[in-house]
Amino acid sequence: MEKRIQIDRLQPGAYKTMLAFETYLSQTELTKTHRNLIYIRASQINGCAFCINMHTKEALKNNETQQRIFLLSAWRETDLFTEEERVLLKITEEVTLIHHRGLSSKTYEEAIVHFGENYLAQIIMAIITINAWNRIAVSTHKPF
């Protein structure tokens, strides 16, 4: 893979701002399990090897099972994920793939029922954050 710029070195202020999003997210009500599912699934969709590598290791440290990680990209085909997690994964996919149609009304309504407005806002911010990290890592070929 060709060597490319590293934004953290060239634009440290921008990188620090991205890290501030992580600090914010660590102080929200989001569970570690929810954050891990969001981060891994969005990274799978975006093809971000750096983030998949980082967040699967983190998930394992947070007691996520290997089987659930292995089957995450096929979550619709398994009963390993709770109804709440399934809604979380729908939100993650629809926001990550916003160019398709965005967050559908059906998924939004399910999210409000399962999470409420405040938690949903935190979920969306986590999805936005990992998508930004994915775009940085993929476009710069961030080494892992």
DRENPA-3360 file (N, C-alpha, C; in nm, 2 decimals, always signed):
BEGIN
1 = MEKRIQID = +0.08/-0.12/+0.00/+0.00/+0.00/+0.00/+0.09/+0.12/+0.00 ~ +0.05/+0.22/-0.08/+0.14/+0.34/-0.09/+0.13/+0.42/+0.04 ~ +0.24/+0.49/+0.06/+0.25/+0.57/+0.18/+0.18/+0.71/+0.15 ~ +0.10/+0.75/+0.24/+0.03/+0.88/+0.22/+0.05/+0.97/+0.34 ~ -0.01/+1.09/+0.33/+0.00/+1.18/+0.44/-0.06/+1.13/+0.57 ~ -0.01/+1.18/+0.68/-0.07/+1.14/+0.81/-0.13/+1.27/+0.87 ~ -0.26/+1.28/+0.87/-0.33/+1.40/+0.92/-0.29/+1.43/+1.06 ~ -0.28/+1.33/+1.15/-0.24/+1.36/+1.29/-0.12/+1.44/+1.30;
9 = RLQPGAYK = -0.02/+1.42/+1.21/+0.11/+1.50/+1.21/+0.10/+1.63/+1.14 ~ +0.02/+1.64/+1.03/+0.01/+1.76/+0.95/-0.09/+1.86/+1.00 ~ -0.20/+1.81/+1.06/-0.30/+1.89/+1.11/-0.34/+1.85/+1.25 ~ -0.25/+1.87/+1.34/-0.27/+1.83/+1.48/-0.40/+1.89/+1.55 ~ -0.43/+2.01/+1.51/-0.55/+2.08/+1.57/-0.67/+2.00/+1.52 ~ -0.68/+1.97/+1.40/-0.80/+1.89/+1.35/-0.81/+1.76/+1.42 ~ -0.69/+1.69/+1.43/-0.69/+1.56/+1.50/-0.73/+1.57/+1.64 ~ -0.69/+1.68/+1.71/-0.73/+1.70/+1.85/-0.88/+1.72/+1.86;
17 = TMLAFETY = -0.94/+1.79/+1.76/-1.08/+1.81/+1.76/-1.15/+1.67/+1.75 ~ -1.10/+1.59/+1.66/-1.16/+1.45/+1.65/-1.15/+1.38/+1.78 ~ -1.04/+1.39/+1.85/-1.02/+1.32/+1.98/-1.12/+1.38/+2.08 ~ -1.15/+1.50/+2.07/-1.25/+1.56/+2.16/-1.39/+1.50/+2.14 ~ -1.42/+1.46/+2.02/-1.55/+1.38/+2.00/-1.54/+1.25/+2.08 ~ -1.43/+1.18/+2.08/-1.41/+1.06/+2.15/-1.43/+1.08/+2.30 ~ -1.37/+1.19/+2.35/-1.38/+1.23/+2.49/-1.53/+1.25/+2.53 ~ -1.60/+1.33/+2.44/-1.74/+1.35/+2.46/-1.82/+1.22/+2.47;
25 = LSQTELTK = -1.79/+1.13/+2.37/-1.87/+1.00/+2.37/-1.84/+0.92/+2.49 ~ -1.72/+0.92/+2.54/-1.68/+0.84/+2.66/-1.76/+0.89/+2.78 ~ -1.81/+1.01/+2.78/-1.89/+1.07/+2.89/-2.04/+1.06/+2.88 ~ -2.08/+1.00/+2.77/-2.23/+0.98/+2.74/-2.28/+0.85/+2.81 ~ -2.41/+0.83/+2.79/-2.47/+0.71/+2.84/-2.44/+0.59/+2.76 ~ -2.39/+0.61/+2.64/-2.37/+0.49/+2.55/-2.29/+0.38/+2.62 ~ -2.34/+0.26/+2.61/-2.27/+0.15/+2.66/-2.15/+0.11/+2.58 ~ -2.05/+0.05/+2.64/-1.94/+0.00/+2.56/-1.98/-0.10/+2.45;
33 = THRNLIYI = -2.08/-0.18/+2.48/-2.12/-0.28/+2.38/-2.18/-0.20/+2.26 ~ -2.27/-0.10/+2.29/-2.33/-0.03/+2.18/-2.22/+0.05/+2.10 ~ -2.13/+0.11/+2.16/-2.02/+0.18/+2.09/-1.94/+0.09/+2.01 ~ -1.91/-0.03/+2.06/-1.83/-0.13/+1.98/-1.91/-0.17/+1.86 ~ -2.03/-0.20/+1.88/-2.11/-0.25/+1.77/-2.12/-0.14/+1.66 ~ -2.14/-0.02/+1.70/-2.15/+0.09/+1.60/-2.02/+0.11/+1.53 ~ -1.91/+0.11/+1.61/-1.78/+0.14/+1.55/-1.73/+0.02/+1.45 ~ -1.76/-0.10/+1.49/-1.72/-0.21/+1.41/-1.80/-0.22/+1.28;
41 = RASQINGC = -1.93/-0.21/+1.30/-2.02/-0.22/+1.18/-2.00/-0.11/+1.08 ~ -1.99/+0.01/+1.13/-1.97/+0.12/+1.03/-1.83/+0.10/+0.96 ~ -1.73/+0.06/+1.04/-1.60/+0.04/+0.98/-1.60/-0.07/+0.88 ~ -1.68/-0.18/+0.90/-1.70/-0.28/+0.80/-1.76/-0.23/+0.67 ~ -1.86/-0.15/+0.69/-1.93/-0.09/+0.57/-1.83/-0.01/+0.49 ~ -1.75/+0.07/+0.56/-1.66/+0.17/+0.50/-1.53/+0.10/+0.46 ~ -1.51/-0.02/+0.49/-1.38/-0.09/+0.45/-1.26/-0.04/+0.52 ~ -1.27/+0.00/+0.64/-1.16/+0.06/+0.71/-1.09/-0.04/+0.80;
49 = AFCINMHT = -0.98/-0.10/+0.74/-0.91/-0.20/+0.81/-0.85/-0.15/+0.95 ~ -0.80/-0.03/+0.95/-0.74/+0.03/+1.07/-0.84/+0.03/+1.18 ~ -0.96/+0.08/+1.15/-1.07/+0.09/+1.26/-1.13/-0.05/+1.29 ~ -1.14/-0.14/+1.20/-1.19/-0.27/+1.23/-1.10/-0.34/+1.32 ~ -0.97/-0.33/+1.29/-0.86/-0.39/+1.37/-0.87/-0.34/+1.52 ~ -0.87/-0.20/+1.53/-0.87/-0.14/+1.66/-0.99/-0.17/+1.74 ~ -1.11/-0.16/+1.68/-1.23/-0.17/+1.76/-1.27/-0.32/+1.78 ~ -1.23/-0.41/+1.70/-1.26/-0.55/+1.74/-1.17/-0.59/+1.86;
57 = KEALKNNE = -1.05/-0.54/+1.86/-0.96/-0.57/+1.98/-1.02/-0.51/+2.11 ~ -1.07/-0.39/+2.09/-1.13/-0.32/+2.20/-1.26/-0.39/+2.25 ~ -1.34/-0.44/+2.15/-1.46/-0.51/+2.19/-1.43/-0.64/+2.26 ~ -1.33/-0.71/+2.22/-1.29/-0.83/+2.29/-1.24/-0.80/+2.43 ~ -1.17/-0.69/+2.45/-1.13/-0.65/+2.59/-1.25/-0.61/+2.67 ~ -1.36/-0.57/+2.61/-1.48/-0.53/+2.68/-1.58/-0.65/+2.69 ~ -1.53/-0.77/+2.67/-1.60/-0.90/+2.69/-1.70/-0.93/+2.58 ~ -1.69/-0.87/+2.46/-1.77/-0.91/+2.34/-1.72/-1.04/+2.30;
65 = TQQRIFLL = -1.81/-1.13/+2.25/-1.77/-1.26/+2.20/-1.71/-1.26/+2.06 ~ -1.62/-1.35/+2.03/-1.57/-1.36/+1.90/-1.68/-1.40/+1.80 ~ -1.77/-1.48/+1.84/-1.88/-1.52/+1.75/-1.96/-1.40/+1.71 ~ -2.00/-1.32/+1.80/-2.08/-1.20/+1.76/-2.00/-1.11/+1.67 ~ -1.87/-1.09/+1.69/-1.79/-1.01/+1.60/-1.78/-1.07/+1.47 ~ -1.76/-1.20/+1.46/-1.75/-1.28/+1.33/-1.88/-1.26/+1.25 ~ -1.99/-1.26/+1.32/-2.12/-1.26/+1.25/-2.19/-1.12/+1.24 ~ -2.11/-1.02/+1.28/-2.17/-0.88/+1.28/-2.21/-0.83/+1.15;
73 = SAWRETDL = -2.13/-0.87/+1.04/-2.17/-0.82/+0.91/-2.30/-0.89/+0.86 ~ -2.34/-1.00/+0.92/-2.46/-1.08/+0.89/-2.56/-1.08/+1.00 ~ -2.56/-0.97/+1.07/-2.65/-0.96/+1.20/-2.79/-0.99/+1.17 ~ -2.84/-0.97/+1.05/-2.98/-0.99/+1.02/-3.01/-1.14/+1.01 ~ -2.91/-1.22/+0.99/-2.92/-1.37/+0.97/-2.90/-1.45/+1.10 ~ -2.89/-1.39/+1.21/-2.86/-1.46/+1.33/-2.94/-1.40/+1.45 ~ -2.96/-1.49/+1.55/-3.03/-1.44/+1.67/-2.94/-1.41/+1.78 ~ -2.81/-1.38/+1.75/-2.72/-1.35/+1.85/-2.73/-1.20/+1.91;
81 = FTEEERVL = -2.80/-1.12/+1.84/-2.82/-0.98/+1.88/-2.96/-0.95/+1.93 ~ -2.97/-0.87/+2.03/-3.10/-0.84/+2.09/-3.18/-0.75/+2.00 ~ -3.30/-0.74/+2.03/-3.39/-0.65/+1.95/-3.33/-0.51/+1.95 ~ -3.29/-0.46/+2.07/-3.23/-0.33/+2.08/-3.10/-0.31/+2.00 ~ -3.02/-0.41/+2.00/-2.89/-0.41/+1.92/-2.93/-0.41/+1.77 ~ -3.03/-0.48/+1.73/-3.07/-0.49/+1.59/-3.11/-0.35/+1.54 ~ -3.19/-0.28/+1.63/-3.23/-0.14/+1.59/-3.10/-0.05/+1.59 ~ -3.01/-0.07/+1.68/-2.89/+0.01/+1.68/-2.81/-0.02/+1.55;
89 = LKITEEVT = -2.80/-0.14/+1.51/-2.73/-0.17/+1.38/-2.80/-0.12/+1.26 ~ -2.94/-0.12/+1.26/-3.01/-0.05/+1.15/-2.98/+0.09/+1.14 ~ -2.98/+0.16/+1.26/-2.95/+0.31/+1.26/-2.80/+0.33/+1.20 ~ -2.71/+0.24/+1.25/-2.57/+0.26/+1.21/-2.56/+0.24/+1.06 ~ -2.62/+0.14/+1.00/-2.62/+0.12/+0.86/-2.68/+0.23/+0.78 ~ -2.80/+0.28/+0.82/-2.87/+0.38/+0.75/-2.80/+0.52/+0.76 ~ -2.74/+0.55/+0.87/-2.67/+0.68/+0.88/-2.54/+0.67/+0.80 ~ -2.47/+0.55/+0.81/-2.34/+0.54/+0.74/-2.37/+0.54/+0.59;
97 = LIHHRGLS = -2.47/+0.48/+0.55/-2.51/+0.48/+0.40/-2.61/+0.59/+0.37 ~ -2.59/+0.70/+0.42/-2.69/+0.81/+0.42/-2.72/+0.85/+0.27 ~ -2.63/+0.82/+0.18/-2.66/+0.85/+0.04/-2.77/+0.76/-0.02 ~ -2.81/+0.65/+0.05/-2.91/+0.57/+0.00/-3.05/+0.63/+0.02 ~ -3.08/+0.67/+0.15/-3.20/+0.73/+0.18/-3.20/+0.79/+0.32 ~ -3.09/+0.77/+0.39/-3.08/+0.83/+0.52/-3.15/+0.74/+0.63 ~ -3.17/+0.80/+0.74/-3.24/+0.73/+0.85/-3.39/+0.72/+0.82 ~ -3.44/+0.61/+0.80/-3.58/+0.59/+0.76/-3.67/+0.63/+0.87;
105 = SKTYEEAI = -3.79/+0.67/+0.84/-3.89/+0.70/+0.94/-3.92/+0.58/+1.03 ~ -3.92/+0.46/+0.97/-3.95/+0.34/+1.05/-3.84/+0.31/+1.15 ~ -3.72/+0.32/+1.10/-3.60/+0.30/+1.20/-3.60/+0.40/+1.30 ~ -3.62/+0.53/+1.26/-3.63/+0.64/+1.36/-3.73/+0.61/+1.47 ~ -3.85/+0.57/+1.43/-3.95/+0.55/+1.53/-3.92/+0.43/+1.62 ~ -3.86/+0.32/+1.56/-3.81/+0.21/+1.65/-3.71/+0.26/+1.75 ~ -3.62/+0.35/+1.70/-3.51/+0.40/+1.78/-3.56/+0.48/+1.90 ~ -3.66/+0.56/+1.87/-3.72/+0.64/+1.98/-3.78/+0.55/+2.09;
113 = VHFGENYL = -3.85/+0.45/+2.04/-3.92/+0.35/+2.14/-3.81/+0.28/+2.22 ~ -3.70/+0.24/+2.16/-3.60/+0.16/+2.23/-3.50/+0.25/+2.31 ~ -3.47/+0.37/+2.26/-3.36/+0.45/+2.32/-3.41/+0.58/+2.38 ~ -3.51/+0.64/+2.33/-3.55/+0.78/+2.36/-3.46/+0.88/+2.29 ~ -3.50/+1.00/+2.29/-3.44/+1.11/+2.21/-3.29/+1.13/+2.25 ~ -3.26/+1.14/+2.38/-3.13/+1.17/+2.42/-3.03/+1.06/+2.38 ~ -3.06/+0.94/+2.41/-2.97/+0.83/+2.37/-2.96/+0.82/+2.22 ~ -3.06/+0.84/+2.15/-3.06/+0.83/+2.00/-2.96/+0.94/+1.95;
121 = AQIIMAII = -2.97/+1.06/+2.01/-2.87/+1.17/+1.97/-2.73/+1.12/+1.99 ~ -2.70/+1.05/+2.10/-2.57/+1.00/+2.13/-2.53/+0.90/+2.03 ~ -2.62/+0.81/+2.00/-2.59/+0.71/+1.90/-2.55/+0.77/+1.76 ~ -2.63/+0.87/+1.72/-2.60/+0.94/+1.60/-2.46/+1.01/+1.60 ~ -2.43/+1.07/+1.71/-2.30/+1.13/+1.72/-2.19/+1.03/+1.72 ~ -2.21/+0.91/+1.77/-2.11/+0.80/+1.77/-2.09/+0.76/+1.62 ~ -2.20/+0.74/+1.55/-2.20/+0.70/+1.41/-2.12/+0.81/+1.33 ~ -2.15/+0.93/+1.35/-2.09/+1.04/+1.28/-1.94/+1.04/+1.30;
129 = TINAWNRI = -1.90/+1.02/+1.43/-1.76/+1.02/+1.47/-1.68/+0.90/+1.40 ~ -1.74/+0.78/+1.41/-1.66/+0.67/+1.35/-1.66/+0.68/+1.20 ~ -1.76/+0.74/+1.14/-1.76/+0.76/+0.99/-1.65/+0.86/+0.96 ~ -1.63/+0.96/+1.04/-1.52/+1.06/+1.01/-1.39/+0.99/+1.03 ~ -1.37/+0.91/+1.13/-1.24/+0.84/+1.15/-1.22/+0.75/+1.04 ~ -1.32/+0.68/+0.99/-1.30/+0.58/+0.88/-1.26/+0.66/+0.75 ~ -1.31/+0.77/+0.73/-1.27/+0.85/+0.61/-1.13/+0.90/+0.62 ~ -1.09/+0.94/+0.74/-0.95/+0.98/+0.76/-0.86/+0.86/+0.73;
137 = AVSTHKPF = -0.89/+0.75/+0.80/-0.80/+0.63/+0.79/-0.79/+0.57/+0.64 ~ -0.91/+0.56/+0.58/-0.91/+0.50/+0.45/-0.85/+0.59/+0.34 ~ -0.87/+0.72/+0.35/-0.82/+0.81/+0.25/-0.67/+0.83/+0.26 ~ -0.61/+0.81/+0.38/-0.47/+0.83/+0.41/-0.40/+0.69/+0.42 ~ -0.47/+0.58/+0.40/-0.41/+0.45/+0.42/-0.34/+0.44/+0.56 ~ -0.41/+0.48/+0.66/-0.36/+0.48/+0.80/-0.30/+0.34/+0.83 ~ -0.17/+0.33/+0.86/-0.12/+0.20/+0.89/-0.16/+0.15/+1.03 ~ -0.18/+0.02/+1.04/-0.22/-0.04/+1.17/-0.11/-0.14/+1.21;
% end
